[in-house]
């Protein structure tokens, strides 16, 4: 039996996990990470990969789950479990591996359909070298990425829009690929 993909939903509205789970043909396990409780006990070895969702929460605020989330990211790295982080999840991965100073508050928010330049290092076919408007909704950013990582997307507002690390099996995006035009616009309206 194939192991499922674990989707950790940090979102306040609890909709990100469902959106992300649509990407996968195989089984997924969507777990909510409530901001007012400690991180749930989860064995990373039960999963073939982990996706950390975005959130309206700030990575720079201490929440009861944050230390446990950082430990979970580190455990996945140590066990070779691939991880993807989206927005908050992207920031969580950087903070877990490099410490609090790997992330910071943006000088101004980045919200809406914003153009991102996908660099030649982008790991998925079809976007390398292109510019594309993607859904953004963040006030924080990643300033440093783990050794051996490569920046794969950028723009004028946030230098590290995405990164990839083959050795640690990490992929992070500041933008929200789980939102299409309709769901991104609905999020913006709300």
Z-matrix of the N, CA and C atoms (Angstrom, degrees):
N
C 1 1.463
C 2 1.526 1 109.73
N 3 1.341 2 116.00 1 132.89
C 4 1.455 3 120.75 2 178.19
C 5 1.521 4 110.47 3 -70.89
N 6 1.325 5 114.60 4 144.33
C 7 1.457 6 119.30 5 175.26
C 8 1.526 7 108.76 6 -75.20
N 9 1.334 8 117.41 7 146.64
C 10 1.465 9 119.57 8 177.81
C 11 1.531 10 111.41 9 -78.52
N 12 1.322 11 115.54 10 166.55
C 13 1.457 12 122.98 11 169.98
C 14 1.524 13 106.37 12 -90.22
N 15 1.319 14 116.67 13 130.32
C 16 1.458 15 121.89 14 176.92
C 17 1.525 16 108.57 15 -89.43
N 18 1.315 17 115.94 16 126.34
C 19 1.461 18 121.12 17 175.53
C 20 1.512 19 107.15 18 -114.08
N 21 1.326 20 115.62 19 113.42
C 22 1.462 21 121.14 20 178.53
C 23 1.518 22 107.89 21 -94.05
N 24 1.325 23 115.74 22 115.13
C 25 1.455 24 122.59 23 -175.22
C 26 1.533 25 109.34 24 -98.06
N 27 1.330 26 115.58 25 104.41
C 28 1.464 27 122.34 26 178.64
C 29 1.525 28 111.01 27 -92.29
N 30 1.333 29 117.82 28 -2.64
C 31 1.463 30 120.92 29 -173.04
C 32 1.521 31 111.25 30 -66.04
N 33 1.309 32 115.10 31 148.29
C 34 1.459 33 121.58 32 -179.44
C 35 1.534 34 110.54 33 -71.95
N 36 1.340 35 116.59 34 -36.40
C 37 1.466 36 119.58 35 -179.05
C 38 1.533 37 113.39 36 -87.67
N 39 1.322 38 117.54 37 -3.36
C 40 1.466 39 123.78 38 175.72
C 41 1.530 40 113.02 39 63.06
N 42 1.334 41 117.34 40 31.81
C 43 1.462 42 120.70 41 -179.07
C 44 1.521 43 112.85 42 -108.45
N 45 1.317 44 117.89 43 -17.72
C 46 1.463 45 119.95 44 -175.63
C 47 1.519 46 112.35 45 -64.34
N 48 1.306 47 117.42 46 -42.66
C 49 1.465 48 120.59 47 -178.25
C 50 1.512 49 112.40 48 -57.33
N 51 1.317 50 116.28 49 -43.29
C 52 1.462 51 121.43 50 179.10
C 53 1.532 52 110.52 51 -64.14
N 54 1.326 53 117.26 52 -44.62
C 55 1.472 54 121.07 53 178.66
C 56 1.529 55 110.82 54 -60.80
N 57 1.323 56 116.91 55 -44.09
C 58 1.461 57 121.31 56 -178.04
C 59 1.525 58 110.88 57 -68.39
N 60 1.318 59 118.37 58 -38.26
C 61 1.464 60 121.28 59 -176.42
C 62 1.531 61 111.87 60 -61.46
N 63 1.329 62 117.54 61 -22.83
C 64 1.475 63 121.43 62 179.38
C 65 1.525 64 112.37 63 -67.05
N 66 1.325 65 117.64 64 -18.16
C 67 1.465 66 121.33 65 -179.36
C 68 1.524 67 112.23 66 -69.51
N 69 1.311 68 117.92 67 -23.35
C 70 1.456 69 121.69 68 -166.99
C 71 1.527 70 112.40 69 -106.54
N 72 1.323 71 114.79 70 134.08
C 73 1.462 72 120.29 71 175.15
C 74 1.527 73 110.68 72 -77.55
N 75 1.333 74 116.43 73 -36.55
C 76 1.461 75 121.52 74 -178.78
C 77 1.519 76 111.37 75 -79.73
N 78 1.314 77 115.62 76 -171.23
C 79 1.460 78 120.62 77 -176.80
C 80 1.535 79 111.69 78 -75.57
N 81 1.323 80 113.59 79 147.38
C 82 1.462 81 121.98 80 175.72
C 83 1.525 82 108.99 81 -129.51
N 84 1.301 83 114.56 82 157.48
C 85 1.462 84 122.55 83 175.61
C 86 1.522 85 106.22 84 -128.48
N 87 1.337 86 117.14 85 104.34
C 88 1.459 87 121.77 86 -179.59
C 89 1.518 88 108.11 87 -91.08
N 90 1.328 89 115.29 88 123.10
C 91 1.472 90 120.98 89 178.66
C 92 1.526 91 109.42 90 -120.16
N 93 1.319 92 115.87 91 130.14
C 94 1.462 93 120.85 92 175.09
C 95 1.524 94 108.66 93 -79.68
N 96 1.323 95 116.22 94 140.45
C 97 1.464 96 121.49 95 175.44
C 98 1.527 97 106.31 96 -115.36
N 99 1.343 98 117.36 97 91.70
C 100 1.467 99 120.16 98 -178.37
C 101 1.533 100 111.34 99 -64.22
N 102 1.334 101 115.92 100 135.33
C 103 1.465 102 120.17 101 -175.69
C 104 1.526 103 112.99 102 -68.10
N 105 1.328 104 117.51 103 -20.32
C 106 1.472 105 120.24 104 -175.97
C 107 1.531 106 113.64 105 -97.27
N 108 1.351 107 116.84 106 5.13
C 109 1.467 108 120.48 107 -178.20
C 110 1.527 109 110.72 108 -125.95
N 111 1.344 110 117.29 109 161.67
C 112 1.473 111 119.56 110 174.65
C 113 1.529 112 111.03 111 -64.67
N 114 1.313 113 115.88 112 160.05
C 115 1.460 114 121.94 113 178.50
C 116 1.530 115 108.83 114 -60.86
N 117 1.348 116 117.11 115 137.29
C 118 1.473 117 118.94 116 -178.67
C 119 1.529 118 112.24 117 -67.26
N 120 1.318 119 116.58 118 152.80
C 121 1.466 120 121.43 119 176.35
C 122 1.524 121 108.52 120 -76.86
N 123 1.323 122 114.85 121 117.24
C 124 1.462 123 120.70 122 -177.07
C 125 1.521 124 108.19 123 -139.55
N 126 1.321 125 116.63 124 134.22
C 127 1.459 126 122.16 125 176.82
C 128 1.530 127 108.48 126 -92.84
N 129 1.346 128 118.81 127 110.99
C 130 1.468 129 121.28 128 -177.84
C 131 1.526 130 113.66 129 -59.55
N 132 1.327 131 117.66 130 -24.93
C 133 1.472 132 120.67 131 -177.47
C 134 1.524 133 112.65 132 -66.91
N 135 1.311 134 117.74 133 -14.73
C 136 1.471 135 121.52 134 179.75
C 137 1.529 136 112.62 135 -78.40
N 138 1.354 137 116.68 136 -6.00
C 139 1.463 138 120.24 137 -171.45
C 140 1.521 139 112.15 138 -124.74
N 141 1.338 140 115.14 139 148.97
C 142 1.467 141 119.18 140 177.99
C 143 1.519 142 111.37 141 -84.39
N 144 1.340 143 117.21 142 -20.35
C 145 1.462 144 122.80 143 177.79
C 146 1.528 145 108.34 144 -165.93
N 147 1.336 146 115.30 145 164.09
C 148 1.460 147 121.49 146 179.55
C 149 1.527 148 108.51 147 -131.68
N 150 1.335 149 115.90 148 136.73
C 151 1.463 150 121.79 149 172.59
C 152 1.521 151 107.29 150 -117.85
N 153 1.336 152 116.07 151 125.54
C 154 1.468 153 122.79 152 176.30
C 155 1.526 154 106.86 153 -100.15
N 156 1.322 155 117.84 154 120.15
C 157 1.467 156 121.40 155 -175.14
C 158 1.528 157 111.66 156 -78.56
N 159 1.322 158 113.49 157 176.31
C 160 1.457 159 121.10 158 172.03
C 161 1.517 160 110.61 159 -81.31
N 162 1.329 161 115.03 160 177.12
C 163 1.461 162 121.59 161 179.96
C 164 1.516 163 109.46 162 -161.77
N 165 1.322 164 116.39 163 155.50
C 166 1.464 165 121.27 164 172.41
C 167 1.530 166 110.64 165 -78.59
N 168 1.332 167 116.73 166 -8.27
C 169 1.463 168 120.96 167 178.51
C 170 1.523 169 110.12 168 -73.90
N 171 1.323 170 115.95 169 156.69
C 172 1.460 171 121.15 170 176.94
C 173 1.521 172 110.01 171 -93.86
N 174 1.324 173 116.24 172 134.23
C 175 1.466 174 121.73 173 176.67
C 176 1.526 175 110.60 174 -65.59
N 177 1.319 176 117.27 175 -18.00
C 178 1.459 177 121.49 176 -178.48
C 179 1.529 178 112.94 177 -87.71
N 180 1.320 179 117.48 178 -4.78
C 181 1.468 180 121.64 179 175.90
C 182 1.518 181 108.88 180 -98.47
N 183 1.326 182 115.97 181 140.54
C 184 1.461 183 119.55 182 177.03
C 185 1.524 184 109.41 183 -81.70
N 186 1.315 185 114.84 184 122.90
C 187 1.462 186 121.92 185 175.61
C 188 1.525 187 106.96 186 -117.78
N 189 1.323 188 118.42 187 154.42
C 190 1.465 189 120.72 188 -176.72
C 191 1.530 190 114.36 189 -55.69
N 192 1.352 191 118.34 190 -26.64
C 193 1.460 192 120.90 191 -178.21
C 194 1.520 193 113.88 192 -88.05
N 195 1.334 194 118.48 193 -12.77
C 196 1.464 195 121.50 194 -167.27
C 197 1.527 196 113.65 195 -61.07
N 198 1.310 197 118.65 196 -48.83
C 199 1.473 198 120.33 197 -179.38
C 200 1.529 199 110.76 198 -61.44
N 201 1.321 200 117.18 199 -42.05
C 202 1.467 201 120.59 200 177.83
C 203 1.519 202 112.13 201 -65.77
N 204 1.330 203 116.78 202 -36.74
C 205 1.459 204 121.07 203 176.46
C 206 1.519 205 111.49 204 -63.99
N 207 1.319 206 116.47 205 -41.54
C 208 1.473 207 120.99 206 177.33
C 209 1.529 208 110.37 207 -63.61
N 210 1.315 209 117.13 208 -42.74
C 211 1.471 210 121.03 209 177.71
C 212 1.531 211 111.03 210 -63.11
N 213 1.324 212 116.64 211 -38.98
C 214 1.456 213 120.41 212 179.06
C 215 1.529 214 110.76 213 -64.14
N 216 1.324 215 117.88 214 -44.00
C 217 1.472 216 122.04 215 177.12
C 218 1.523 217 109.33 216 -57.55
N 219 1.331 218 117.10 217 -47.37
C 220 1.468 219 121.46 218 -179.70
C 221 1.523 220 111.46 219 -62.91
N 222 1.332 221 117.42 220 -39.94
C 223 1.469 222 121.09 221 178.22
C 224 1.526 223 110.93 222 -63.40
N 225 1.322 224 116.52 223 -43.01
C 226 1.469 225 120.01 224 178.12
C 227 1.525 226 110.46 225 -60.44
N 228 1.338 227 117.11 226 -42.84
C 229 1.472 228 120.71 227 178.18
C 230 1.526 229 110.25 228 -60.92
N 231 1.322 230 116.78 229 -45.64
C 232 1.464 231 121.24 230 -178.41
C 233 1.527 232 111.77 231 -64.04
N 234 1.330 233 117.15 232 -31.75
C 235 1.469 234 121.90 233 -178.10
C 236 1.526 235 112.85 234 -92.96
N 237 1.329 236 117.58 235 -2.14
C 238 1.460 237 120.78 236 179.51
C 239 1.516 238 114.85 237 74.80
N 240 1.341 239 116.95 238 23.62
C 241 1.465 240 121.12 239 178.43
C 242 1.535 241 107.91 240 -84.93
N 243 1.334 242 118.53 241 119.77
C 244 1.466 243 120.69 242 -179.86
C 245 1.536 244 111.09 243 -61.46
N 246 1.352 245 115.46 244 143.42
C 247 1.460 246 120.88 245 179.75
C 248 1.524 247 110.72 246 -134.87
N 249 1.323 248 114.55 247 142.11
C 250 1.452 249 121.79 248 169.94
C 251 1.514 250 107.50 249 -120.77
N 252 1.329 251 116.57 250 138.84
C 253 1.451 252 121.86 251 174.71
C 254 1.516 253 110.17 252 -120.73
N 255 1.324 254 115.90 253 135.96
C 256 1.458 255 122.28 254 178.20
C 257 1.522 256 107.97 255 -116.28
N 258 1.327 257 117.46 256 122.10
C 259 1.462 258 124.14 257 177.87
C 260 1.539 259 110.39 258 52.12
N 261 1.333 260 118.47 259 -102.86
C 262 1.464 261 120.42 260 178.18
C 263 1.532 262 110.71 261 -56.21
N 264 1.327 263 117.14 262 -42.57
C 265 1.457 264 121.37 263 179.42
C 266 1.518 265 112.26 264 -63.65
N 267 1.324 266 117.55 265 -38.29
C 268 1.467 267 124.89 266 175.08
C 269 1.535 268 109.15 267 -60.02
N 270 1.318 269 115.56 268 -46.14
C 271 1.467 270 121.59 269 179.38
C 272 1.536 271 110.96 270 -67.92
N 273 1.336 272 116.97 271 -39.17
C 274 1.462 273 121.81 272 178.72
C 275 1.526 274 110.92 273 -60.85
N 276 1.315 275 117.24 274 -43.77
C 277 1.464 276 120.86 275 179.34
C 278 1.525 277 110.61 276 -60.17
N 279 1.339 278 117.08 277 -48.10
C 280 1.471 279 120.53 278 179.75
C 281 1.524 280 110.82 279 -61.40
N 282 1.316 281 116.91 280 -44.59
C 283 1.469 282 120.78 281 -179.36
C 284 1.527 283 111.31 282 -65.18
N 285 1.322 284 117.62 283 -41.14
C 286 1.463 285 121.21 284 -178.63
C 287 1.526 286 111.18 285 -62.81
N 288 1.308 287 117.12 286 -38.34
C 289 1.460 288 120.75 287 -175.41
C 290 1.525 289 112.34 288 -87.06
N 291 1.339 290 117.44 289 -36.67
C 292 1.471 291 120.96 290 -172.42
C 293 1.525 292 114.79 291 -112.04
N 294 1.316 293 118.45 292 -11.24
C 295 1.462 294 120.79 293 -179.51
C 296 1.526 295 112.29 294 100.77
N 297 1.342 296 114.64 295 173.17
C 298 1.465 297 121.96 296 -174.86
C 299 1.520 298 113.95 297 -57.26
N 300 1.322 299 117.10 298 -32.60
C 301 1.461 300 119.11 299 -175.69
C 302 1.533 301 112.97 300 -77.64
N 303 1.326 302 118.48 301 2.05
C 304 1.468 303 121.47 302 175.69
C 305 1.525 304 111.57 303 -79.95
N 306 1.345 305 116.55 304 -11.94
C 307 1.464 306 122.16 305 -179.35
C 308 1.525 307 109.46 306 -129.67
N 309 1.327 308 115.78 307 155.03
C 310 1.459 309 119.45 308 177.82
C 311 1.523 310 110.40 309 -153.59
N 312 1.314 311 114.89 310 170.64
C 313 1.466 312 121.89 311 175.86
C 314 1.526 313 107.88 312 -76.27
N 315 1.309 314 117.94 313 136.97
C 316 1.469 315 121.68 314 175.87
C 317 1.533 316 109.06 315 -70.79
N 318 1.331 317 117.99 316 147.91
C 319 1.463 318 119.78 317 175.69
C 320 1.534 319 112.14 318 -61.22
N 321 1.341 320 116.86 319 -29.14
C 322 1.460 321 122.54 320 175.69
C 323 1.529 322 107.46 321 -147.77
N 324 1.330 323 117.15 322 153.37
C 325 1.466 324 118.93 323 179.87
C 326 1.533 325 111.16 324 -67.13
N 327 1.317 326 115.17 325 156.84
C 328 1.463 327 121.91 326 174.33
C 329 1.526 328 106.00 327 -123.27
N 330 1.325 329 116.12 328 102.25
C 331 1.458 330 121.38 329 -173.32
C 332 1.521 331 109.37 330 -135.72
N 333 1.324 332 116.16 331 132.17
C 334 1.453 333 122.17 332 177.29
C 335 1.516 334 111.37 333 117.68
N 336 1.321 335 115.45 334 -165.15
C 337 1.465 336 121.65 335 178.90
C 338 1.517 337 107.45 336 -87.85
N 339 1.331 338 115.70 337 103.16
C 340 1.464 339 123.22 338 -173.18
C 341 1.529 340 108.85 339 -115.70
N 342 1.329 341 115.84 340 141.66
C 343 1.463 342 120.75 341 -179.33
C 344 1.526 343 111.22 342 -77.02
N 345 1.318 344 114.67 343 134.30
C 346 1.464 345 123.31 344 177.25
C 347 1.524 346 107.33 345 -124.85
N 348 1.331 347 115.60 346 141.94
C 349 1.466 348 121.54 347 176.52
C 350 1.522 349 108.54 348 -99.16
N 351 1.330 350 116.19 349 120.58
C 352 1.454 351 122.13 350 178.98
C 353 1.526 352 108.36 351 -89.01
N 354 1.305 353 116.43 352 118.40
C 355 1.456 354 123.14 353 -173.91
C 356 1.528 355 111.42 354 -78.35
N 357 1.344 356 117.67 355 165.13
C 358 1.472 357 120.48 356 179.19
C 359 1.534 358 112.78 357 -57.28
N 360 1.321 359 117.69 358 -22.79
C 361 1.469 360 121.73 359 -179.45
C 362 1.525 361 113.43 360 -79.94
N 363 1.339 362 117.57 361 -4.39
C 364 1.468 363 120.95 362 -179.85
C 365 1.533 364 108.63 363 -54.28
N 366 1.357 365 118.34 364 128.13
C 367 1.473 366 120.61 365 -169.89
C 368 1.528 367 117.03 366 -81.83
N 369 1.328 368 118.61 367 -4.09
C 370 1.461 369 120.99 368 -176.38
C 371 1.534 370 108.65 369 -114.40
N 372 1.322 371 116.44 370 135.38
C 373 1.467 372 120.93 371 -179.13
C 374 1.526 373 112.39 372 -59.26
N 375 1.337 374 114.92 373 145.96
C 376 1.450 375 120.64 374 170.35
C 377 1.510 376 117.06 375 101.48
N 378 1.337 377 119.46 376 -19.78
C 379 1.463 378 120.51 377 -178.13
C 380 1.526 379 113.42 378 -111.80
N 381 1.298 380 117.50 379 -19.23
C 382 1.458 381 121.67 380 -177.02
C 383 1.528 382 111.19 381 -52.84
N 384 1.333 383 116.08 382 127.34
C 385 1.456 384 121.71 383 178.69
C 386 1.521 385 114.71 384 82.81
N 387 1.316 386 118.21 385 -0.52
C 388 1.469 387 121.69 386 -178.41
C 389 1.522 388 111.67 387 -100.11
N 390 1.315 389 115.95 388 160.68
C 391 1.457 390 123.07 389 168.79
C 392 1.514 391 107.22 390 -112.37
N 393 1.332 392 114.90 391 138.38
C 394 1.456 393 119.59 392 -174.59
C 395 1.528 394 109.09 393 -148.32
N 396 1.324 395 117.54 394 139.72
C 397 1.463 396 121.74 395 174.57
C 398 1.523 397 108.19 396 -78.63
N 399 1.322 398 116.36 397 123.41
C 400 1.464 399 122.46 398 -179.74
C 401 1.525 400 109.09 399 -125.85
N 402 1.335 401 115.90 400 158.21
C 403 1.467 402 120.68 401 -178.29
C 404 1.522 403 110.22 402 -74.41
N 405 1.327 404 115.25 403 126.87
C 406 1.467 405 122.76 404 178.70
C 407 1.521 406 108.58 405 -122.93
N 408 1.306 407 116.13 406 141.72
C 409 1.457 408 121.22 407 174.78
C 410 1.527 409 107.86 408 -160.33
N 411 1.346 410 115.60 409 82.36
C 412 1.462 411 118.16 410 -179.30
C 413 1.530 412 112.35 411 -153.35
N 414 1.314 413 113.13 412 156.18
C 415 1.453 414 122.82 413 177.07
C 416 1.521 415 110.74 414 -119.37
N 417 1.320 416 116.67 415 -9.56
C 418 1.464 417 123.19 416 -179.78
C 419 1.517 418 108.98 417 -118.61
N 420 1.339 419 115.95 418 165.15
C 421 1.463 420 119.84 419 -178.73
C 422 1.522 421 111.00 420 -149.96
N 423 1.315 422 115.54 421 163.98
C 424 1.460 423 122.92 422 173.60
C 425 1.528 424 107.45 423 -91.30
N 426 1.333 425 116.15 424 128.85
C 427 1.468 426 121.79 425 178.73
C 428 1.520 427 112.84 426 -102.85
N 429 1.333 428 116.28 427 -25.63
C 430 1.475 429 120.90 428 -179.54
C 431 1.515 430 108.52 429 -139.63
N 432 1.333 431 115.45 430 145.93
C 433 1.464 432 120.77 431 179.04
C 434 1.526 433 109.34 432 -120.38
N 435 1.321 434 117.33 433 157.56
C 436 1.469 435 120.95 434 -176.92
C 437 1.535 436 112.34 435 -59.16
N 438 1.323 437 115.04 436 149.23
C 439 1.463 438 121.54 437 176.87
C 440 1.525 439 109.50 438 -52.55
N 441 1.317 440 116.00 439 138.49
C 442 1.453 441 121.22 440 -179.36
C 443 1.520 442 113.40 441 88.44
N 444 1.333 443 117.07 442 -4.17
C 445 1.464 444 121.27 443 178.95
C 446 1.522 445 109.86 444 -84.46
N 447 1.318 446 114.32 445 158.63
C 448 1.446 447 120.75 446 178.28
C 449 1.530 448 108.18 447 -130.34
N 450 1.329 449 117.59 448 134.57
C 451 1.461 450 121.45 449 175.19
C 452 1.527 451 107.19 450 -72.98
N 453 1.332 452 116.71 451 130.00
C 454 1.466 453 121.07 452 -175.44
C 455 1.527 454 113.29 453 -115.63
N 456 1.340 455 117.74 454 -11.17
C 457 1.467 456 121.67 455 176.59
C 458 1.519 457 108.08 456 -152.95
N 459 1.331 458 115.88 457 149.40
C 460 1.458 459 120.67 458 -175.84
C 461 1.525 460 110.13 459 -153.51
N 462 1.330 461 115.99 460 166.60
C 463 1.466 462 122.08 461 167.09
C 464 1.520 463 108.33 462 -157.87
N 465 1.324 464 116.75 463 178.84
C 466 1.467 465 121.28 464 -175.20
C 467 1.533 466 112.40 465 -67.01
N 468 1.318 467 117.73 466 -26.80
C 469 1.468 468 120.70 467 -177.73
C 470 1.524 469 112.08 468 -82.28
N 471 1.317 470 117.19 469 -45.62
C 472 1.462 471 122.20 470 -173.63
C 473 1.523 472 108.69 471 -132.76
N 474 1.339 473 115.85 472 107.28
C 475 1.468 474 121.04 473 -175.99
C 476 1.521 475 112.86 474 -55.14
N 477 1.338 476 116.35 475 -43.64
C 478 1.464 477 120.30 476 -176.67
C 479 1.531 478 108.46 477 -100.65
N 480 1.325 479 115.65 478 82.07
C 481 1.463 480 121.10 479 176.47
C 482 1.530 481 110.81 480 -78.65
N 483 1.326 482 116.06 481 -25.94
C 484 1.468 483 120.34 482 177.44
C 485 1.521 484 108.44 483 -160.44
N 486 1.339 485 115.39 484 152.69
C 487 1.463 486 120.78 485 174.40
C 488 1.517 487 109.72 486 -146.18
N 489 1.324 488 113.92 487 161.89
C 490 1.453 489 121.89 488 -178.99
C 491 1.521 490 107.93 489 -139.10
N 492 1.343 491 116.33 490 138.54
C 493 1.458 492 120.93 491 176.81
C 494 1.529 493 107.51 492 -136.05
N 495 1.320 494 114.77 493 107.85
C 496 1.470 495 120.53 494 -176.50
C 497 1.538 496 111.25 495 -66.68
N 498 1.307 497 117.44 496 -44.17
C 499 1.471 498 120.96 497 -175.86
C 500 1.529 499 111.92 498 -63.84
N 501 1.332 500 117.17 499 -46.32
C 502 1.465 501 121.16 500 -179.41
C 503 1.531 502 112.94 501 -86.68
N 504 1.336 503 116.14 502 -3.95
C 505 1.468 504 122.33 503 -180.00
C 506 1.529 505 111.11 504 58.99
N 507 1.341 506 115.43 505 52.61
C 508 1.460 507 122.33 506 -178.08
C 509 1.523 508 110.50 507 -119.78
N 510 1.309 509 115.36 508 143.52
C 511 1.452 510 122.35 509 174.51
C 512 1.516 511 106.06 510 -144.10
N 513 1.323 512 117.73 511 123.73
C 514 1.453 513 121.10 512 -179.07
C 515 1.506 514 111.81 513 -129.45
N 516 1.349 515 116.33 514 141.89
C 517 1.456 516 121.65 515 174.67
C 518 1.522 517 109.32 516 -129.81
N 519 1.317 518 116.53 517 132.87
C 520 1.457 519 121.23 518 175.25
C 521 1.529 520 109.61 519 -73.06
N 522 1.303 521 116.55 520 -33.52
C 523 1.469 522 122.42 521 -179.73
C 524 1.532 523 109.87 522 -82.49
N 525 1.322 524 115.24 523 175.08
C 526 1.471 525 122.09 524 -174.05
C 527 1.530 526 111.48 525 -111.82
N 528 1.324 527 118.63 526 89.84
C 529 1.467 528 119.94 527 179.38
C 530 1.530 529 113.62 528 -71.12
N 531 1.331 530 117.55 529 -10.26
C 532 1.471 531 119.89 530 -179.30
C 533 1.531 532 112.62 531 -79.97
N 534 1.345 533 117.11 532 -8.88
C 535 1.460 534 120.79 533 179.47
C 536 1.522 535 110.62 534 -102.04
N 537 1.329 536 115.76 535 127.88
C 538 1.459 537 120.01 536 170.11
C 539 1.531 538 107.22 537 -90.53
N 540 1.325 539 116.61 538 -176.91
C 541 1.473 540 120.97 539 -176.13
C 542 1.528 541 111.08 540 -56.58
N 543 1.316 542 117.93 541 -46.71
C 544 1.467 543 121.72 542 -176.74
C 545 1.528 544 111.79 543 -65.94
N 546 1.339 545 118.19 544 -50.79
C 547 1.473 546 119.68 545 -176.40
C 548 1.530 547 111.21 546 -71.63
N 549 1.334 548 118.29 547 -30.99
C 550 1.466 549 120.67 548 175.70
C 551 1.515 550 111.59 549 -66.65
N 552 1.334 551 116.73 550 -42.81
C 553 1.464 552 120.51 551 178.24
C 554 1.521 553 111.24 552 -65.75
N 555 1.338 554 117.08 553 -37.36
C 556 1.463 555 120.82 554 177.54
C 557 1.530 556 110.18 555 -64.63
N 558 1.327 557 116.51 556 -42.19
C 559 1.468 558 121.46 557 177.68
C 560 1.530 559 109.54 558 -59.94
N 561 1.343 560 116.14 559 -45.04
C 562 1.469 561 120.99 560 -179.74
C 563 1.525 562 110.61 561 -61.83
N 564 1.332 563 117.39 562 -42.70
C 565 1.469 564 121.14 563 179.70
C 566 1.520 565 111.45 564 -63.26
N 567 1.336 566 116.72 565 -39.42
C 568 1.468 567 120.66 566 179.62
C 569 1.514 568 110.66 567 -68.84
